[in-house]
Amino acid sequence: MSLDIYIARLKKHRHRVTPKVRATIGLFLKSGCLLDPFEVQARLQKQFKGIALPTIYRIMEKLAECGILVTAANADRQLRYFICREIEAGHHHHFICRKCGKVEEVNLCLMEEVSKYVHRQLKAVVESHFLQIEGLCAKCSLHHAPKLHTN
């Protein structure tokens, strides 16, 4: 995905596009995996000496508000983010590898079926949802496949 699409999204939401914002988007595009604010700060230190953690948080929150970054929930309660690579694709979900942190787009949503079920069974109306799909990516699942012992 081109950096220009993300820059256009920021401008559409009337956010300033600074070199630090560009670098943050570029970092997420290059990494393709979950990053926490501390990792982003460490990786941007080479380019922006003394970049402060509050600045990183502000940038990442701004990118999340625009739908460029997505937050991921974790058992350790550490806030992590990843970039939405199909930002113009409309509603979709993401698969997150629990081992390496790789994030992949899942262009499937069965929420319409769930909404019908909720309405039918609970007499309630679904207004929104959040789905985080986790597991092992293709590469990591190869290394974690159960080994068969032959005698």
C-alpha positions in Angstrom: 0.0 0.0 0.0 1.3 3.4 -0.9 2.2 6.0 1.8 0.2 8.5 -0.3 -3.1 6.8 0.5 -2.5 7.2 4.2 -1.4 10.8 3.8 -4.6 11.6 1.9 -6.6 10.0 4.8 -4.8 12.2 7.3 -5.4 15.3 5.3 -9.1 14.4 4.8 -9.3 14.3 8.6 -7.5 17.7 8.8 -4.4 16.4 10.6 -1.0 17.8 10.0 1.4 15.6 8.1 4.8 16.0 9.8 8.1 14.1 9.0 7.5 12.1 12.3 4.0 11.1 11.2 5.3 10.0 7.8 8.1 8.1 9.4 5.7 6.4 11.8 3.4 5.3 8.9 6.5 4.1 7.0 7.7 2.1 10.0 4.4 0.3 10.3 4.2 -0.4 6.5 7.7 -1.8 6.6 7.2 -4.0 9.7 3.9 -5.6 8.9 3.4 -6.6 12.5 2.2 -5.4 15.9 4.3 -2.6 17.5 3.9 -1.0 20.9 4.8 2.7 21.5 8.2 1.8 23.0 9.2 -0.2 19.9 8.1 2.7 17.7 10.1 5.2 19.8 13.2 3.0 19.7 13.1 2.5 16.0 12.5 6.2 15.3 15.3 7.3 17.6 17.9 6.9 14.8 15.9 9.3 12.5 14.6 11.7 15.2 17.1 12.0 18.1 15.3 12.5 21.4 11.8 11.8 20.2 9.6 11.6 23.3 7.2 8.9 24.2 4.3 11.3 24.6 4.9 12.4 20.9 4.8 8.8 19.8 1.5 8.2 21.7 -0.1 11.4 20.2 0.9 10.3 16.6 -0.3 6.8 17.1 -3.6 8.0 18.6 -4.1 10.4 15.7 -3.4 7.6 13.2 -5.8 5.3 15.0 -8.6 8.0 15.0 -8.2 8.1 11.2 -8.4 4.3 10.8 -4.8 4.0 9.7 -3.7 2.2 12.8 -5.7 -0.4 14.6 -5.3 -1.2 18.3 -4.8 -4.8 19.4 -5.9 -6.2 22.7 -3.4 -8.4 24.6 -3.4 -10.5 27.7 -0.6 -8.4 29.1 -2.7 -5.2 28.7 0.1 -3.6 26.7 -1.4 -1.4 24.0 -0.1 -2.5 20.5 -1.0 -1.2 17.1 -0.8 -2.4 13.5 -1.4 -0.7 10.2 -4.6 -1.4 8.2 -3.2 -2.4 4.8 -6.6 -2.4 3.0 -7.7 1.0 4.3 -10.0 1.6 1.3 -11.4 -1.9 1.2 -14.3 -1.1 3.6 -15.2 -3.2 6.6 -12.9 -6.2 7.3 -11.0 -7.9 10.1 -7.4 -8.8 10.8 -5.6 -12.0 11.7 -2.7 -11.6 14.2 0.0 -14.2 14.7 0.5 -14.8 18.4 4.1 -15.8 17.9 5.7 -13.3 15.5 3.0 -10.5 15.6 2.4 -10.6 11.8 -0.9 -9.0 10.8 -2.9 -10.1 7.8 -6.2 -8.8 6.4 -9.3 -11.0 6.5 -11.8 -9.8 4.0 -14.7 -11.6 5.5 -17.3 -10.6 8.0 -20.2 -12.7 9.1 -21.7 -10.1 11.3 -24.9 -9.9 9.3 -25.7 -13.5 10.3 -24.7 -12.7 13.9 -27.0 -9.6 13.9 -29.9 -11.7 12.7 -29.3 -14.3 15.4 -29.1 -11.6 18.1 -32.3 -10.0 16.9 -34.1 -13.3 16.6 -32.8 -14.9 19.9 -32.3 -11.9 22.1 -34.7 -9.4 20.6 -31.8 -7.0 20.6 -30.1 -4.8 18.0 -26.4 -5.0 17.2 -24.9 -1.5 16.6 -21.2 -2.4 16.3 -18.7 -5.1 16.8 -15.0 -5.7 17.1 -13.4 -9.0 16.2 -9.7 -9.8 16.7 -8.6 -13.1 15.2 -5.5 -14.7 16.6 -3.5 -17.8 15.9 -0.3 -18.8 14.2 0.6 -17.5 10.7 1.6 -19.9 8.0 5.3 -19.6 8.7 5.0 -20.0 12.5 2.5 -22.8 12.3 5.1 -24.8 10.3 7.5 -24.6 13.2 4.8 -25.5 15.7 3.3 -28.4 13.9 3.1 -31.5 16.1 6.0 -33.8 15.2 5.0 -37.4 14.4 7.3 -40.0 15.8 7.9 -43.1 13.7 9.3 -46.2 15.2 
